[in-house]
Amino acid sequence: MKLITVEVLCPSTSRSYDYRLPVKMQAGDIKKQIIEDIRIFEGISDLFKNEDKINLYCENGCIADSDTPENTGVQNGDKIMII
C-alpha cells in the first residue's frame, strides 16, 4: 500500500497535523478518520458536529468524498485544509 504524508490545516483548532494517507483511500473515509483523530487529540468530542458539512480542500479546490488523493493530484508534502 502506497502512502503519502500531508499536512492537514484545521482552522477550527488553529493547528496543523501531519498525516500518512493511503493514495487509494476515498476522501470521505480519510475525512472521517481525520475528524476522529482531531477530536481525540484535542479532547473535544463535539468538534465538527455537522460532519456532513465538513469538506477537505487542496490547492485544486474541494476534494469530493468519492475521490482519492491519487485522483485529485494530492502528493507527498502537500497541504490539505479541513473546514
DSSP file (Angstrom, degrees, kcal/mol; ACC not computed):
  #  RESIDUE AA STRUCTURE BP1 BP2  ACC     N-H-->O    O-->H-N    N-H-->O    O-->H-N    TCO  KAPPA ALPHA  PHI   PSI    X-CA   Y-CA   Z-CA
    1    1 A M              0   0    0      0, 0.0     2,-0.4     0, 0.0     0, 0.0   0.000 360.0 360.0 360.0 124.1    0.0    0.0    0.0
    2    2 A K        -     0   0    0      2,-0.0    21,-2.0     0, 0.0    22,-0.3  -0.673 360.0-167.5 -83.6 131.5    1.5    3.3   -1.1
    3    3 A L  E     -A   22   0A   0     -2,-0.4     2,-0.3    19,-0.2    73,-0.1  -0.876   8.8-163.0-118.4 150.5    1.3    6.1    1.5
    4    4 A I  E     -A   21   0A   0     17,-2.4    17,-3.1    -2,-0.3     2,-0.5  -0.932  17.3-131.5-124.9 155.0    1.8    9.9    1.3
    5    5 A T  E     +A   20   0A   0     -2,-0.3    72,-3.8    15,-0.2    73,-0.3  -0.933  31.4 172.8-107.8 127.0    2.4   12.3    4.1
    6    6 A V  E     -A   19   0A   0     13,-2.7    13,-2.8    -2,-0.5     2,-0.6  -0.877  32.2-122.1-127.7 160.5    0.3   15.5    4.1
    7    7 A E  E     -Ab  18  79A   0     71,-2.4    73,-3.0    -2,-0.3     2,-0.6  -0.927  23.3-152.5-102.7 124.3   -0.2   18.4    6.4
    8    8 A V  E     -Ab  17  80A   0      9,-3.8     9,-2.3    -2,-0.6     2,-0.5  -0.877   6.5-154.7-100.8 117.1   -3.8   18.9    7.5
    9    9 A L  E     -Ab  16  81A   0     71,-3.3    73,-2.4    -2,-0.6     7,-0.2  -0.783   9.6-171.1 -91.9 130.6   -4.6   22.5    8.3
   10   10 A C  E >>> -A   15   0A   0      5,-2.7     5,-1.5    -2,-0.5     3,-1.3  -0.867  13.9-174.6-128.0  97.7   -7.5   22.9   10.7
   11   11 A P  T 345S+     0   0    0      0, 0.0    -1,-0.1     0, 0.0    72,-0.1   0.796  83.3  67.8 -60.0 -28.0   -8.8   26.5   11.3
   12   12 A S  T 345S+     0   0    0     70,-0.4    71,-0.1     1,-0.2    36,-0.0   0.793 116.3  24.5 -64.1 -27.7  -11.2   25.2   14.0
   13   13 A T  T <45S-     0   0    0     -3,-1.3    -1,-0.2     2,-0.2     3,-0.1   0.429 102.0-126.5-113.0  -3.4   -8.3   24.3   16.3
   14   14 A S  T  <5S+     0   0    0     -4,-1.1     2,-0.3     1,-0.2    -2,-0.1   0.854  76.0 104.6  56.4  37.4   -5.8   26.8   14.8
   15   15 A R  E   < -A   10   0A   0     -5,-1.5    -5,-2.7     2,-0.0     2,-0.3  -0.851  61.9-136.9-135.2 170.6   -3.4   23.9   14.4
   16   16 A S  E     -A    9   0A   0     -2,-0.3     2,-0.4    -7,-0.2    -7,-0.2  -0.958  15.8-160.3-129.1 154.5   -2.0   21.6   11.7
   17   17 A Y  E     -A    8   0A   0     -9,-2.3    -9,-3.8    -2,-0.3     2,-0.4  -0.985  15.8-129.2-135.5 140.4   -1.5   17.9   11.8
   18   18 A D  E     -A    7   0A   0     -2,-0.4     2,-0.4   -11,-0.2   -11,-0.2  -0.774  30.8-176.3 -91.4 135.5    0.7   15.5    9.8
   19   19 A Y  E     -A    6   0A   0    -13,-2.8   -13,-2.7    -2,-0.4     2,-0.6  -0.974  24.8-145.6-132.2 144.5   -1.0   12.5    8.3
   20   20 A R  E     -A    5   0A   0     -2,-0.4   -15,-0.2   -15,-0.2    -2,-0.0  -0.962  30.6-173.5-105.7 121.6    0.1    9.5    6.3
   21   21 A L  E     -A    4   0A   0    -17,-3.1   -17,-2.4    -2,-0.6     2,-0.3  -0.912  28.9-118.0-120.7 140.2   -2.6    8.6    3.9
   22   22 A P  E >   -A    3   0A   0      0, 0.0     3,-1.4     0, 0.0   -19,-0.2  -0.618  25.0-137.1 -69.8 132.8   -3.1    5.7    1.5
   23   23 A V  T 3  S+     0   0    0    -21,-2.0    47,-2.1    -2,-0.3    48,-0.3   0.690 101.3  48.4 -68.2 -17.1   -3.2    7.1   -2.0
   24   24 A K  T 3  S+     0   0    0    -22,-0.3     2,-0.3    45,-0.1    -1,-0.3   0.357  84.1 110.5-105.1   5.5   -6.2    4.9   -3.0
   25   25 A M  S <  S-     0   0    0     -3,-1.4    45,-0.1     1,-0.1     2,-0.1  -0.607  76.2-107.9 -80.9 139.6   -8.4    5.6    0.1
   26   26 A Q    >>  -     0   0    0     -2,-0.3     4,-2.1    42,-0.2     3,-0.7  -0.404  20.9-125.6 -68.1 142.2  -11.6    7.6   -0.6
   27   27 A A  H 3> S+     0   0    0     40,-3.3     4,-3.1    37,-0.4    38,-0.2   0.807 108.6  61.7 -59.5 -32.4  -11.5   11.1    0.7
   28   28 A G  H 3> S+     0   0    0     37,-2.7     4,-1.9    39,-0.3    -1,-0.3   0.900 107.7  43.5 -61.4 -40.3  -14.8   10.5    2.7
   29   29 A D  H <> S+     0   0    0     -3,-0.7     4,-2.0    36,-0.4    -2,-0.2   0.874 113.7  51.2 -71.5 -38.1  -13.1    7.8    4.7
   30   30 A I  H  X S+     0   0    0     -4,-2.1     4,-2.7     2,-0.2    -2,-0.2   0.929 109.0  51.7 -62.2 -45.1  -10.0    9.9    5.1
   31   31 A K  H  X S+     0   0    0     -4,-3.1     4,-2.7     1,-0.2    -2,-0.2   0.917 108.7  50.2 -58.7 -45.9  -12.1   12.8    6.3
   32   32 A K  H  X S+     0   0    0     -4,-1.9     4,-2.2     1,-0.2    -1,-0.2   0.902 112.2  47.6 -60.1 -41.7  -13.9   10.6    8.9
   33   33 A Q  H  X S+     0   0    0     -4,-2.0     4,-2.6     2,-0.2    -2,-0.2   0.912 112.0  48.9 -67.7 -42.5  -10.5    9.4   10.3
   34   34 A I  H  X S+     0   0    0     -4,-2.7     4,-2.7     2,-0.2     5,-0.2   0.929 111.4  50.3 -62.2 -45.5   -9.1   12.9   10.5
   35   35 A I  H  X S+     0   0    0     -4,-2.7     4,-2.4     1,-0.2    -2,-0.2   0.934 112.8  46.0 -58.3 -47.9  -12.1   14.2   12.3
   36   36 A E  H  X S+     0   0    0     -4,-2.2     4,-2.3     1,-0.2    -1,-0.2   0.913 113.1  49.6 -63.6 -43.4  -12.0   11.3   14.8
   37   37 A D  H  X S+     0   0    0     -4,-2.6     4,-3.0     1,-0.2    -1,-0.2   0.911 111.7  47.9 -62.8 -43.1   -8.2   11.8   15.4
   38   38 A I  H  X S+     0   0    0     -4,-2.7     4,-2.8     2,-0.2     6,-0.3   0.910 110.2  52.6 -66.1 -41.0   -8.5   15.5   15.9
   39   39 A R  H  X>S+     0   0    0     -4,-2.4     5,-1.4    -5,-0.2     4,-1.3   0.933 114.6  42.0 -57.5 -46.5  -11.4   15.0   18.4
   40   40 A I  H  <5S+     0   0    0     -4,-2.3    -2,-0.2     2,-0.2    -1,-0.2   0.942 115.8  48.3 -67.0 -48.0   -9.4   12.6   20.4
   41   41 A F  H  <5S+     0   0    0     -4,-3.0    -2,-0.2     1,-0.2    -1,-0.2   0.902 119.6  37.8 -61.1 -43.1   -6.1   14.6   20.2
   42   42 A E  H  <5S-     0   0    0     -4,-2.8    -1,-0.2    -5,-0.2    -2,-0.2   0.629 103.3-129.0 -84.9 -14.3   -7.8   17.8   21.2
   43   43 A G  T  <5 +     0   0    0     -4,-1.3     2,-0.5    -5,-0.3    -3,-0.2   0.828  67.2 128.3  69.6  31.5  -10.1   16.2   23.7
   44   44 A I    > < -     0   0    0     -5,-1.4     3,-1.3    -6,-0.3    -1,-0.2  -0.870  34.5-178.1-122.6  95.7  -13.2   17.9   22.2
   45   45 A S  T 3  S+     0   0    0     -2,-0.5    -1,-0.1     1,-0.3    -6,-0.1   0.746  80.8  52.1 -69.9 -23.8  -15.9   15.4   21.4
   46   46 A D  T >  S+     0   0    0     -7,-0.1     3,-0.7     2,-0.0    -1,-0.3   0.298  77.5 124.1 -98.1  12.1  -18.3   17.8   19.9
   47   47 A L  T <  S+     0   0    0     -3,-1.3    -8,-0.1     1,-0.2    -3,-0.0  -0.510  79.1  16.5 -67.2 137.6  -15.8   19.3   17.4
   48   48 A F  T 3  S+     0   0    0     -2,-0.2     3,-0.3     2,-0.1    -1,-0.2   0.939  76.3 173.9  62.6  50.1  -17.1   19.1   13.8
   49   49 A K  S <  S+     0   0    0     -3,-0.7     2,-1.3     1,-0.3     3,-0.2   0.893  72.0  51.1 -54.4 -44.7  -20.7   18.4   14.9
   50   50 A N    >   +     0   0    0      1,-0.2     3,-2.2     2,-0.1     4,-0.4  -0.608  67.7 170.7 -97.7  74.6  -22.1   18.5   11.4
   51   51 A E  G >  S+     0   0    0     -2,-1.3     3,-1.4    -3,-0.3    -1,-0.2   0.807  72.6  63.9 -56.2 -32.3  -19.7   16.1    9.7
   52   52 A D  G 3  S+     0   0    0      1,-0.3    -1,-0.3    -3,-0.2    -2,-0.1   0.687 103.0  49.6 -69.2 -15.4  -21.7   16.1    6.5
   53   53 A K  G <  S+     0   0    0     -3,-2.2     2,-0.3    -5,-0.1    -1,-0.3   0.423  89.7 100.6 -99.7  -0.2  -20.9   19.8    6.1
   54   54 A I    <   -     0   0    0     -3,-1.4     2,-0.3    -4,-0.4   -23,-0.0  -0.682  53.4-173.7 -86.6 137.1  -17.2   19.4    6.6
   55   55 A N        -     0   0    0     -2,-0.3    28,-2.3   -24,-0.0     2,-0.4  -0.916  22.5-131.4-130.2 156.8  -15.0   19.3    3.5
   56   56 A L  E     -DC  63  82A   0      7,-0.6     7,-3.1    -2,-0.3     2,-0.4  -0.890  26.0-167.7-103.5 138.5  -11.4   18.7    2.6
   57   57 A Y  E     +DC  62  81A   0     24,-2.5    24,-2.7    -2,-0.4     5,-0.2  -0.972   9.7 178.8-128.3 142.1   -9.7   21.2    0.3
   58   58 A C  E >   -D   61   0A   0      3,-2.7     3,-2.0    -2,-0.4    22,-0.1  -0.658  54.9 -79.5-122.9-174.8   -6.4   21.1   -1.6
   59   59 A E  T 3  S+     0   0    0     20,-0.3     3,-0.1     1,-0.3    21,-0.1   0.809 130.6  54.8 -57.4 -29.9   -4.8   23.6   -3.9
   60   60 A N  T 3  S-     0   0    0      1,-0.3     2,-0.3    12,-0.1    -1,-0.3   0.461 119.5-103.0 -85.1  -1.3   -7.0   22.4   -6.7
   61   61 A G  E <  S+D   58   0A   0     -3,-2.0    -3,-2.7     2,-0.0    -1,-0.3  -0.793  71.5   1.8 117.2-160.6  -10.2   23.0   -4.7
   62   62 A C  E     -D   57   0A   0     -2,-0.3     2,-0.6    -5,-0.2    -5,-0.3  -0.372  61.7-136.6 -67.7 139.6  -12.7   20.9   -2.8
   63   63 A I  E     -D   56   0A   0     -7,-3.1    -7,-0.6    -2,-0.1    -1,-0.1  -0.890  20.6-130.6 -99.3 117.9  -12.0   17.1   -2.7
   64   64 A A    >   -     0   0    0     -2,-0.6     3,-1.7     1,-0.1   -37,-0.4  -0.359  18.0-119.2 -66.4 146.3  -15.1   15.1   -3.3
   65   65 A D  T 3  S+     0   0    0      1,-0.3   -37,-2.7   -38,-0.2   -36,-0.4   0.777 114.2  53.0 -57.6 -27.9  -15.8   12.3   -0.8
   66   66 A S  T 3  S+     0   0    0    -39,-0.2    -1,-0.3   -40,-0.2     2,-0.1   0.578  93.9  92.0 -86.8  -8.8  -15.6    9.7   -3.6
   67   67 A D    <   -     0   0    0     -3,-1.7   -40,-3.3   -41,-0.1   -39,-0.3  -0.306  65.2-141.8 -78.5 166.8  -12.2   10.9   -4.8
   68   68 A T     >  -     0   0    0    -42,-0.2     4,-1.9   -41,-0.1     6,-0.2  -0.867  27.4-110.1-121.3 159.4   -8.8    9.6   -3.7
   69   69 A P  H  >>S+     0   0    0      0, 0.0     5,-1.6     0, 0.0     4,-0.9   0.898 120.8  55.2 -54.4 -38.8   -5.6   11.5   -3.2
   70   70 A E  H  45S+     0   0    0    -47,-2.1     3,-0.5     1,-0.2   -46,-0.1   0.904 108.9  45.7 -61.1 -43.0   -4.2    9.8   -6.3
   71   71 A N  H  45S+     0   0    0    -48,-0.3    -1,-0.2     1,-0.2   -47,-0.1   0.778 113.5  48.8 -73.0 -27.6   -7.1   11.0   -8.4
   72   72 A T  H  <5S-     0   0    0     -4,-1.9    -1,-0.2     2,-0.1    -2,-0.2   0.520 112.7-114.1 -92.2  -5.2   -7.0   14.6   -7.2
   73   73 A G  T  <5 +     0   0    0     -4,-0.9     2,-0.3    -3,-0.5    -3,-0.2   0.575  58.3 157.8  85.2   9.3   -3.3   15.0   -7.6
   74   74 A V      < -     0   0    0     -5,-1.6    -1,-0.3    -6,-0.2     2,-0.2  -0.522  21.1-174.1 -68.3 130.6   -2.5   15.3   -3.9
   75   75 A Q    >   -     0   0    0     -2,-0.3     3,-2.2    -3,-0.1   -71,-0.1  -0.744  33.8 -63.9-125.6 170.2    1.1   14.4   -3.4
   76   76 A N  T 3  S+     0   0    0      1,-0.3   -70,-0.2    -2,-0.2    -1,-0.1  -0.291 121.4  18.6 -52.7 128.7    3.6   13.8   -0.6
   77   77 A G  T 3  S+     0   0    0    -72,-3.8    -1,-0.3     1,-0.3   -71,-0.2   0.345  92.3 135.6  90.2  -6.1    4.2   17.1    1.3
   78   78 A D    <   -     0   0    0     -3,-2.2   -71,-2.4   -73,-0.3     2,-0.4  -0.226  52.4-122.0 -70.6 164.3    1.0   18.8    0.1
   79   79 A K  E     -b    7   0A   0    -73,-0.2     2,-0.4   -71,-0.1   -20,-0.3  -0.907  23.4-170.5-109.9 138.3   -1.3   20.7    2.5
   80   80 A I  E     -b    8   0A   0    -73,-3.0   -71,-3.3    -2,-0.4     2,-0.4  -0.979  10.3-148.2-125.2 139.0   -5.0   19.9    2.9
   81   81 A M  E     -bC   9  57A   0    -24,-2.7   -24,-2.5    -2,-0.4     2,-0.6  -0.895   1.8-155.3-109.5 138.9   -7.5   22.0    4.8
   82   82 A I  E       C   0  56A   0    -73,-2.4   -70,-0.4    -2,-0.4   -26,-0.2  -0.949 360.0 360.0-114.0 114.0  -10.4   20.6    6.7
   83   83 A I              0   0    0    -28,-2.3   -27,-0.2    -2,-0.6    -1,-0.1   0.304 360.0 360.0-143.8 360.0  -13.3   23.1    7.1
